[in-house]
Amino acid sequence: MSERDDSAAKPNVSDEARPGEAWIASASRTWRQQHARMMRAYQRATAAADATPQGEDNYYVFFIWCFQLKDWLKNDPAVPAATRTAAEHLVNTNDALKLCADLANGIKHLRADRRARVDADSQLDTEAAAFQPDVFESDAFQTEERIVVVAARGYMDARQLADACVAAWAEFLRSHGLNVDS
């Protein structure tokens, strides 16, 4: 009976990442990657027309990536200091991004456990169709289920909030001279 060589199964100390190496790997990441990730999530969320649990998940993912863009801007050394500060200010003052922040923190912690910007208990939900599609025109009446954001101020269509968040970031990046395509 031959002995089994277990040396291949055990990582060598030299095969493990060293702290300096891990920093080098993360140093190549930029806020543009997070912006692209956010936009891919936006495309997935807004492309689906059906109000399903997967549709809700897609919107939650978008709101998480959208909110996290602030942190990527703040931690990217290539971003000017004034822009880093302005990103935090934007999320704390823009109505759409404030609600986005509460949704992102709420899904991460069950409810927004930090200072809620709008409503600590904000969440996504499915709203049933209010009118029969074969009787009423869909452009004038809600004839299909939809995903909505439920918060202290009432509710709004998740697509409208997502659109407003993307527009807020686009204006912010443009006004601060940050090009997403560079």
C-alpha positions as CSV (number, residue, x, y, z in Angstrom):
1,M,0.0,0.0,0.0
2,S,1.5,3.3,-1.0
3,E,1.4,6.4,1.1
4,R,-0.8,9.2,-0.1
5,D,1.0,12.5,-0.7
6,D,-1.0,15.2,1.0
7,S,1.4,18.0,0.3
8,A,-0.6,19.1,-2.8
9,A,-3.8,19.5,-0.8
10,K,-2.2,21.9,1.7
11,P,-1.5,25.4,0.6
12,N,2.1,26.5,0.8
13,V,2.8,29.6,2.8
14,S,4.3,31.0,-0.4
15,D,1.0,30.3,-2.3
16,E,-1.0,32.5,0.1
17,A,-1.6,36.2,-0.5
18,R,0.6,38.5,1.4
19,P,-0.9,41.8,2.7
20,G,1.1,43.8,0.2
21,E,-0.1,41.6,-2.6
22,A,-3.7,41.9,-1.6
23,W,-3.4,45.7,-1.6
24,I,-1.9,45.6,-5.1
25,A,-4.8,43.6,-6.4
26,S,-7.4,45.9,-4.9
27,A,-5.5,49.0,-5.9
28,S,-6.3,48.3,-9.6
29,R,-10.0,48.6,-8.9
30,T,-11.7,51.9,-9.5
31,W,-15.1,53.6,-9.0
32,R,-15.8,53.1,-12.8
33,Q,-16.0,49.3,-12.2
34,Q,-18.6,49.9,-9.5
35,H,-20.5,52.3,-11.8
36,A,-20.5,49.7,-14.5
37,R,-21.7,47.0,-12.0
38,M,-24.5,49.4,-10.9
39,M,-25.5,49.9,-14.5
40,R,-25.6,46.2,-15.3
41,A,-27.8,45.7,-12.2
42,Y,-30.0,48.6,-13.4
43,Q,-30.4,46.9,-16.8
44,R,-31.3,43.6,-15.2
45,A,-33.8,45.2,-12.8
46,T,-35.5,47.4,-15.4
47,A,-35.5,44.8,-18.2
48,A,-37.9,42.4,-16.4
49,A,-41.5,43.4,-16.8
50,D,-42.9,40.8,-14.3
51,A,-43.3,41.4,-10.6
52,T,-41.7,38.3,-9.2
53,P,-39.4,37.6,-6.2
54,Q,-36.5,37.5,-8.7
55,G,-37.6,40.9,-10.0
56,E,-37.6,42.3,-6.4
57,D,-34.1,40.7,-5.9
58,N,-32.9,42.4,-9.1
59,Y,-34.0,45.8,-7.8
60,Y,-32.5,45.2,-4.3
61,V,-29.2,44.3,-6.0
62,F,-29.4,47.5,-8.1
63,F,-30.1,49.7,-5.0
64,I,-27.2,48.1,-3.1
65,W,-24.7,48.7,-6.0
66,C,-26.1,52.2,-6.5
67,F,-25.6,53.1,-2.8
68,Q,-22.2,51.6,-2.8
69,L,-21.0,53.8,-5.6
70,K,-20.6,56.5,-3.0
71,D,-18.1,54.4,-1.0
72,W,-16.1,53.5,-4.2
73,L,-15.9,57.2,-5.1
74,K,-14.8,58.0,-1.5
75,N,-12.1,55.3,-1.5
76,D,-10.7,55.7,-5.0
77,P,-7.4,57.7,-4.6
78,A,-7.8,59.0,-8.2
79,V,-11.0,60.9,-7.2
80,P,-10.3,64.4,-5.9
81,A,-10.9,64.9,-2.2
82,A,-13.7,67.5,-2.8
83,T,-15.5,65.0,-5.0
84,R,-15.3,62.3,-2.3
85,T,-16.9,64.7,0.2
86,A,-19.5,65.7,-2.3
87,A,-20.5,62.1,-2.9
88,E,-21.4,61.6,0.7
89,H,-23.3,64.9,0.7
90,L,-25.2,63.8,-2.4
91,V,-26.4,60.6,-0.9
92,N,-27.5,62.5,2.2
93,T,-29.4,65.2,0.4
94,N,-30.8,63.7,-2.9
95,D,-34.3,62.3,-2.2
96,A,-33.9,59.3,-4.6
97,L,-30.4,58.4,-3.2
98,K,-31.6,58.8,0.4
99,L,-34.3,56.2,-0.2
100,C,-31.8,54.1,-2.1
101,A,-29.5,54.1,0.9
102,D,-32.3,53.0,3.3
103,L,-33.3,50.2,0.9
104,A,-29.6,49.0,0.6
105,N,-29.0,49.2,4.4
106,G,-32.3,47.7,5.1
107,I,-31.8,44.6,3.0
108,K,-28.3,44.2,4.4
109,H,-29.4,44.5,8.1
110,L,-33.2,43.6,8.0
111,R,-33.8,47.3,8.6
112,A,-31.7,50.4,8.2
113,D,-29.7,50.2,11.4
114,R,-27.7,53.4,11.0
115,R,-29.3,56.8,10.8
116,A,-32.2,56.3,8.4
117,R,-32.3,59.0,5.7
118,V,-36.0,58.5,4.9
119,D,-37.5,55.3,6.6
120,A,-35.6,52.6,8.4
121,D,-38.3,50.1,7.4
122,S,-38.4,51.0,3.7
123,Q,-38.7,47.9,1.5
124,L,-39.8,46.6,-1.9
125,D,-43.2,45.0,-2.4
126,T,-45.4,43.8,-5.2
127,E,-48.5,45.9,-6.0
128,A,-51.4,44.0,-7.6
129,A,-53.0,45.2,-10.8
130,A,-55.7,47.7,-10.0
131,F,-57.7,47.4,-13.3
132,Q,-58.4,44.6,-15.7
133,P,-56.1,44.7,-18.7
134,D,-58.8,43.7,-21.2
135,V,-61.1,46.6,-20.0
136,F,-58.7,49.5,-19.3
137,E,-55.8,50.9,-21.3
138,S,-52.4,50.1,-19.7
139,D,-51.0,53.5,-20.3
140,A,-53.8,55.2,-18.4
141,F,-54.5,52.7,-15.7
142,Q,-52.3,50.2,-13.7
143,T,-53.3,46.9,-15.4
144,E,-50.3,44.8,-14.4
145,E,-48.5,43.9,-11.1
146,R,-45.5,46.1,-10.4
147,I,-42.7,46.3,-7.9
148,V,-43.0,49.3,-5.6
149,V,-40.9,50.9,-2.9
150,V,-42.9,51.2,0.3
151,A,-41.6,53.9,2.7
152,A,-42.9,56.4,5.3
153,R,-44.0,58.8,2.5
154,G,-46.2,56.1,0.8
155,Y,-45.1,54.1,-2.2
156,M,-43.6,54.7,-5.6
157,D,-42.7,52.6,-8.6
158,A,-39.3,50.9,-8.1
159,R,-38.5,51.7,-11.8
160,Q,-39.1,55.4,-11.2
161,L,-36.8,55.4,-8.1
162,A,-34.1,53.5,-10.0
163,D,-34.3,55.9,-12.9
164,A,-34.0,58.9,-10.5
165,C,-31.0,57.3,-8.8
166,V,-29.2,56.7,-12.1
167,A,-30.0,60.3,-13.2
168,A,-28.7,61.7,-9.9
169,W,-25.4,59.9,-10.2
170,A,-25.0,60.8,-13.9
171,E,-25.4,64.5,-13.1
172,F,-23.1,64.2,-10.2
173,L,-20.3,62.5,-12.2
174,R,-20.8,65.0,-15.1
175,S,-20.7,68.0,-12.8
176,H,-17.5,66.7,-11.1
177,G,-15.7,66.0,-14.4
178,L,-15.7,62.2,-13.9
179,N,-16.1,60.3,-17.1
180,V,-17.5,56.8,-16.9
181,D,-15.8,55.8,-20.1
182,S,-12.2,56.6,-19.3
